[in-house]
Amino acid sequence: MILPGFLLFVFHFQLASPTSEPWSLCPSGCTCQKVLRYVNCSNALLCHVPESLPRDTEHLDFSGNNLTILPAEGFSSLWKLNVLLISTSNVGEIDDGAFNVLENLWRLDLQRNNIRQLSNSFSIGLYSLSELILSHNNIVTLGSHTFQYLDNLQKLYLSNNQILEIQNRAFQSMTRLRQLHLQNNHLRNLSNGLFFMMQNLEILNLQGNRISLIDSAVFISLTSLTMLNLAQNRLEHIKFKTFLTIQTWGTHIFLAENNWTCDCELQRVFGKLRLVQRLTVDDYESVICLEPPALKGLPLASVDTQLCVAETVTVLVITLTVFITVVAAIVMAERSRKKRTGKHWTEESEEFESQD
């Protein structure tokens, strides 16, 4: 009978141990599910992160609160966290070291807050992070060191911010990134080196920005790209070699709703682009002319065969005009030469006769 008594003692000890006790002291406004290691504090009117959260929490939902600031080491006791959701919580500031100990975190949701800036130490501790959601904030600039510790990140959502500038090397550490969502920001150009070292990137969404200039080698590192969305920007022209640097087979490209100037040059770019078997312009039929005024509102596909005709006719007219002018000049010169030669012979004949 001694052995069963010992086991009973161990059982009671485990129930009273510090690792299990916090689950019975769930913070006010939260619900705690020990079996799932899940704490739900969403819409609990919280203004700060409670200190009494169970230490072995793996999934924590803080959505819909009023946190304002995420303090340094605010989650210092939650080193087992895998998922942290803090969307729509009025977060405007993230202190340095806020995520220092979250080395097991693989999903962080900070969408729909008031974040304007991410410091250089923002990503410290997030070494295992696979998915980062920062959509619908007020971020203006992405610095060159903002994401420097996100070596394992695979999905980055930055849509619907105010991003004007992305410094070169901002994404250089994210060599495993597969999806980059930057739609509905204020980007104006894409410079060479911006996507350096992102050889695993499959989806690049740049729809709804203000892009008017794209450097010809900006996509050269994207050797796994399957979708490139440049729709709803301010492109007027684009170089064929810009897309030719994309070496992935089966890349789908979206280019509708830009400020296209439909001329022979643009027709040639799209004509060549459609002949490249590894690339597909999915919305070619929706590429609409903005300029010149005579073609405004017309699909490029409906006029593309005519755009170079006028240019060809103009070239032929100019060539023919030059040819006729040159021939006329030659004829005139020949006539003038013959006239001078005839006059010279007449003068010589008259002089010879006078000597006789």
C-alpha positions in Angstrom: 0.0 0.0 0.0 3.0 2.3 0.2 3.4 2.7 -3.5 -0.2 3.8 -4.3 0.1 6.4 -1.5 3.3 7.7 -3.0 1.6 8.1 -6.4 -1.3 9.9 -4.8 1.1 12.3 -3.2 2.8 13.0 -6.6 -0.6 13.5 -8.2 -1.6 16.2 -5.6 1.9 17.8 -5.9 1.5 18.2 -9.7 -1.9 19.7 -9.3 -0.5 22.3 -6.9 2.7 22.9 -8.8 3.5 26.5 -10.1 3.2 25.4 -13.7 -0.5 24.5 -13.4 -1.6 27.0 -10.9 -1.8 30.0 -13.2 -4.5 28.3 -15.4 -6.8 28.5 -12.4 -6.0 32.2 -12.0 -7.0 33.3 -15.5 -6.9 37.2 -15.9 -10.1 39.1 -15.6 -11.9 39.3 -19.0 -9.9 36.4 -20.4 -10.7 32.7 -20.9 -8.0 30.1 -20.5 -8.0 26.6 -21.9 -5.2 24.6 -20.4 -5.5 21.6 -22.7 -5.1 23.8 -25.7 -2.6 26.1 -24.0 -4.9 28.9 -25.3 -5.7 32.2 -23.7 -8.3 34.4 -25.2 -8.3 38.0 -24.0 -9.9 39.5 -27.1 -12.3 42.5 -26.7 -11.6 42.5 -22.9 -11.1 46.3 -22.7 -7.5 45.7 -21.5 -5.0 48.6 -21.5 -1.9 46.6 -20.7 -0.7 43.0 -20.9 -1.7 41.2 -17.6 1.1 39.8 -15.5 -0.9 36.7 -14.4 -0.9 34.9 -17.8 0.0 31.2 -17.6 3.6 30.8 -18.4 3.1 27.8 -20.7 0.6 29.6 -22.9 1.2 28.8 -26.6 -1.7 30.7 -28.3 -2.6 34.2 -27.0 -5.3 36.5 -28.5 -5.2 40.1 -27.5 -7.3 41.4 -30.4 -9.7 44.2 -29.9 -8.2 45.9 -26.9 -6.7 49.3 -26.1 -3.0 48.5 -25.4 -1.6 51.7 -27.1 2.0 50.6 -26.2 3.7 47.2 -26.3 6.3 47.7 -23.5 9.8 46.2 -23.4 9.7 42.6 -22.1 5.9 42.8 -21.8 5.8 39.1 -22.8 8.9 38.1 -20.9 7.3 35.2 -19.1 5.6 33.8 -22.2 8.6 32.2 -23.9 6.5 29.2 -25.1 4.2 31.3 -27.2 3.6 30.1 -30.8 0.9 32.5 -31.9 0.3 36.1 -30.7 -2.6 38.1 -32.0 -2.8 41.8 -31.3 -4.9 43.1 -34.1 -7.3 46.1 -33.8 -5.8 47.0 -30.3 -4.9 50.7 -30.9 -1.2 49.9 -30.7 0.8 53.0 -31.7 4.2 52.2 -30.3 6.4 49.1 -29.9 9.2 49.5 -27.4 12.6 48.0 -28.1 12.8 44.5 -26.7 9.0 43.9 -26.7 9.4 40.5 -28.3 12.9 39.6 -26.9 12.1 36.2 -25.5 9.6 35.0 -28.1 12.0 32.7 -29.8 9.3 30.0 -30.4 6.8 32.4 -31.9 5.8 31.5 -35.5 2.8 33.8 -36.1 2.5 37.5 -35.1 -0.6 39.5 -36.0 -0.4 43.3 -35.6 -2.8 44.4 -38.3 -5.3 47.3 -37.9 -3.4 49.3 -35.4 -1.7 52.8 -35.5 1.9 51.7 -35.8 3.9 54.4 -37.7 7.4 53.2 -37.2 9.4 50.0 -36.7 12.7 50.4 -34.9 15.9 48.6 -35.9 15.4 46.2 -32.9 11.8 45.4 -33.7 12.6 41.9 -34.9 15.0 40.9 -32.0 13.8 37.6 -30.6 11.6 36.7 -33.5 14.0 34.2 -34.9 11.4 31.5 -35.5 8.7 33.8 -36.9 7.1 32.4 -40.1 4.3 34.8 -40.6 4.2 38.6 -39.8 1.0 40.6 -40.4 1.4 44.4 -40.3 -1.4 45.4 -42.7 -3.6 48.4 -42.1 -1.2 50.5 -40.1 0.4 53.8 -40.7 4.0 52.7 -41.5 5.8 55.2 -43.7 9.4 53.9 -44.0 11.0 50.4 -43.9 14.6 50.8 -42.7 17.5 48.7 -43.8 17.7 46.9 -40.4 14.0 46.7 -39.5 13.6 43.0 -40.3 17.2 41.9 -39.8 16.5 39.0 -37.5 13.6 37.4 -39.5 15.7 34.7 -41.1 12.8 32.2 -41.1 10.0 34.5 -42.2 7.9 33.1 -45.1 4.9 35.5 -45.3 5.1 39.3 -44.8 1.9 41.3 -45.0 2.4 45.1 -45.3 -0.6 46.1 -47.3 -2.7 49.2 -46.7 0.0 51.3 -45.0 1.6 54.6 -46.0 4.9 53.2 -47.1 6.8 55.8 -49.2 10.3 54.4 -49.0 11.9 51.0 -48.6 15.6 51.3 -48.0 17.9 49.0 -49.9 18.6 45.8 -47.9 15.4 46.1 -46.0 14.6 42.6 -47.0 18.1 41.2 -47.3 17.9 38.8 -44.3 14.6 37.2 -45.4 16.1 34.7 -47.8 13.2 32.2 -47.1 10.4 34.7 -47.7 7.8 33.3 -50.1 5.1 36.0 -50.0 5.5 39.7 -49.8 2.3 41.8 -49.8 2.8 45.5 -50.4 -0.4 46.5 -52.1 -2.1 49.8 -51.4 0.9 51.8 -50.3 2.6 55.0 -51.7 5.6 53.5 -53.4 6.8 55.5 -56.4 9.7 53.5 -57.8 11.4 50.1 -57.6 15.2 50.4 -57.6 17.8 47.8 -58.4 18.8 45.8 -55.3 15.4 46.2 -53.5 14.6 42.5 -53.7 18.2 41.3 -53.4 18.7 37.8 -51.9 15.0 36.9 -52.1 15.4 33.9 -54.3 12.6 32.0 -52.7 10.0 34.7 -53.2 6.9 33.4 -55.0 4.3 36.1 -54.6 5.1 39.8 -55.0 2.0 42.0 -54.7 2.5 45.7 -55.5 -1.0 46.5 -56.6 -2.4 49.9 -55.9 0.8 51.9 -55.3 2.1 55.0 -57.2 4.9 53.3 -59.1 5.9 55.1 -62.3 9.5 54.0 -62.6 11.0 50.4 -62.4 14.7 49.8 -62.8 15.5 47.2 -65.4 17.3 44.7 -63.0 15.0 45.0 -59.9 13.5 41.5 -60.4 16.7 39.7 -61.3 17.1 38.0 -58.0 13.6 36.6 -57.9 14.3 33.1 -59.3 11.1 31.5 -57.8 8.5 34.2 -58.7 5.1 32.9 -59.7 3.0 36.0 -59.4 3.9 39.7 -59.9 1.1 42.2 -59.5 1.7 45.7 -60.7 -1.9 46.6 -61.5 -3.3 50.0 -60.4 -0.1 52.0 -60.5 1.1 54.9 -62.6 3.2 53.2 -65.2 3.2 54.9 -68.6 6.0 52.8 -70.3 8.1 49.9 -69.2 11.1 48.2 -70.7 10.9 44.6 -72.0 14.2 43.6 -70.4 12.7 44.4 -67.0 10.5 41.3 -67.3 13.0 39.3 -69.3 15.2 39.1 -66.2 12.5 37.0 -64.5 13.7 33.4 -65.1 10.9 31.5 -63.4 8.7 29.3 -65.6 5.0 30.1 -65.2 5.2 33.6 -63.8 1.8 35.4 -63.9 2.0 39.2 -64.4 -0.8 41.7 -63.8 -0.5 45.2 -65.4 -4.0 46.6 -65.8 -5.2 50.0 -64.6 -2.0 51.9 -65.2 -1.4 55.2 -67.0 -0.4 53.5 -70.3 0.7 55.7 -73.2 -0.2 53.5 -76.1 2.4 53.9 -78.9 4.5 51.7 -81.1 7.1 51.3 -78.3 4.5 50.0 -75.8 3.0 47.7 -78.5 6.4 46.2 -79.1 7.0 45.6 -75.4 3.7 43.8 -74.9 4.2 41.9 -78.2 7.5 40.6 -77.2 6.3 39.9 -73.6 3.5 37.7 -74.9 5.9 35.6 -76.9 8.0 34.7 -73.9 6.6 31.3 -72.9 7.7 31.3 -69.3 5.7 34.6 -68.7 1.9 35.2 -68.8 0.2 38.6 -68.8 -3.1 37.5 -67.3 -4.9 40.8 -67.7 -3.7 41.8 -71.1 -7.2 42.3 -72.4 -7.7 44.8 -69.5 -4.7 47.0 -70.3 -6.3 50.3 -71.2 -4.8 53.3 -73.0 -4.7 56.6 -71.1 -2.7 58.5 -73.8 -2.9 59.7 -76.5 -6.3 61.3 -76.2 -7.5 59.7 -79.4 -7.0 56.2 -77.9 -8.0 57.0 -74.3 -10.2 54.3 -72.8 -9.4 51.8 -75.6 -7.9 48.4 -74.8 -4.3 48.1 -76.0 -5.3 44.7 -77.5 -7.8 46.4 -79.8 -5.3 48.9 -81.3 -1.9 47.2 -80.9 -1.7 46.1 -84.5 -2.3 49.7 -85.7 0.1 51.5 -83.4 3.2 50.8 -85.4 1.4 51.2 -88.8 1.3 55.0 -88.4 4.9 55.1 -87.3 5.9 52.9 -90.3 3.9 55.1 -92.7 5.6 58.2 -91.2 9.0 56.6 -91.5 8.3 55.6 -95.1 7.0 59.2 -95.9 10.1 60.7 -94.4 12.4 58.2 -96.2 10.6 58.8 -99.5 10.8 62.6 -99.0 14.5 62.4 -98.3 15.1 60.1 -101.3 13.2 62.4 -103.6 15.1 65.4 -102.3 18.4 63.6 -102.8 17.5 62.5 -106.3 16.3 65.9 -107.2 19.6 67.4 -105.9 21.6 64.9 -107.9 19.6 65.7 -111.1 20.0 69.4 -110.5 23.7 69.0 -109.9 24.1 66.9 -113.0 22.2 69.4 -115.1 24.3 72.2 -113.7 27.4 70.2 -114.5 26.4 69.5 -118.0 25.4 73.1 -118.5 28.8 74.3 -117.3 30.6 71.6 -119.5 28.6 72.7 -122.6 29.4 76.3 -122.0 33.1 75.5 -121.6 33.2 73.6 -124.9 31.4 76.4 -126.7 33.9 78.9 -125.4 36.8 76.7 -126.5 35.3 76.2 -130.0 34.8 79.9 -130.5 38.4 80.6 -129.4 39.7 77.9 -131.8 37.8 79.4 -134.7 39.0 82.9 -134.1 42.6 81.7 -134.2 42.0 80.2 -137.7 
